[in-house]
Amino acid sequence: MFLALREIRFSKTRYVLIVTIMLLVSFLVLFVTGLANGLGNATSSAVRNMSADRFIVQKDSDDRFARSALHAEQIDQARAVAGAEGAEPLGVQMTTVTKRDSESKIDIALFGVPAGGWLMPETAEGSRLTASETGQVLADRDLAESGVAVGDTIVDGATGLEWTVVGFTENQSYSHMPAVWMNEADWAAYRSELMAARGGEADPAYNAIALRVSDAQAERLNSTLPDAEVITKSQAISAIPGHKAEQSSLLMMIAFLYVISAFVLAVFFYVITIQKTSQFGILKAIGARTRYLAGSVIAQVLVLSFGSLAIGVALVLAMKAMLPASMPFALSAGTVLSSCGLFLAVALIGGLASVVKVARTDALDAIGRAGA
């Protein structure tokens, strides 16, 4: 460590340039990671934050709620296996609403669930939904950005039904739309009106059944419901339109950034190590052990990496505070720590080439080249 710090102190300009490169790369990695998490939340947080661990959907629906339709008999069959507290019906429908006395259209995702059940999210502002009161909904706070406040009435464009927003929730989005939650009675009325508007028969069907069951119960449900199948929460999230493609693209970008970081750092430290070959040879000739010199190189990598990561994290957090609320960006402490740990590992891998060069440096050969 002594040798590493003395060298950094002696060659300030060289190492400032290296820290700058590492800082820019770490900032970019953390920023893209925050965007990936934010976009992932914008498409799936309403499902991700549910207490359910599995869902029952119609077979051949490609695990998508919008393509699935389940009926009351299937809900009863599921509750017979999972128990009354282990299964709850879930309705999902994309629609467009307007605030009363306004022509501005707002795309939302309607969720129909039992009031007071474990599928209903916590209320951050206003009041909770009840089974006895109809015509009331609980909305994600993103709806407030469209000018909707607690107590306002929204009108569904497809059916003309009106609902009063009695409260707001936090972090409840679905397919980049704010989720709006209603009780079972309102969901049944909405489905009936929707089917009537489309010229079909009234059908209060649900799209899925949320489950909190064991593996054995899940297997029994698969055999009990021949026209349906049990899927995991991760399968349901991956099936949300656009989610998988969006996350795959961003994760590929992040992976390439880490690979590029490893190559860039390896090249920087290798070139610096080559420039110091004669010094390493002299140190070996006077008794410095290879382990000590290799440790000095690793110490340099760690010091520069920690310094650049500290500045990079500070810049990302400052950028996060300045970003508008409408921009999907999420960066938790756990994500920051895991990203920093991975970046440190990449930096160490990049510095291994320099360690190998130090280990192979021959003292007599290096002194001979220095004297020449």
Buried (B, 14 or more C-beta within 10 A) or exposed (E): EEBBEEBBEEBEEBBEEBBEBBBEBBBBBBBBBBBBBBBBBBBBBBBBBBEBBBBBBBEEBEBBBBEBBBBEEBBEBBBEBBEEEBBBBBBBBBBEBBBEEBEEEBBBBBBBBBBEBBBBBEBBBBEBBEEEBBBBBBBBBBBBEBEBEBEBBBBBBBBEBEBBBBBBBBBBBBBBBBBBBBBBBBBBBBBBBBBEEEEEEEEBBBBBBBBBBEEEBBEBBEEBBEEBBBBBBEBBBBBBBEBEEBBEEBBEBBEEBBEBBBEBBBEBBBEBBEEBBBBBBBBBEEEBEBEBBBBBBBBBBBBBBEBBBEBBBEBBEEBBEEEEEEEBBBBEEEBBEEBBEBBBEBBBBBBBBBBBBBEEBBBEEBBEEEEE
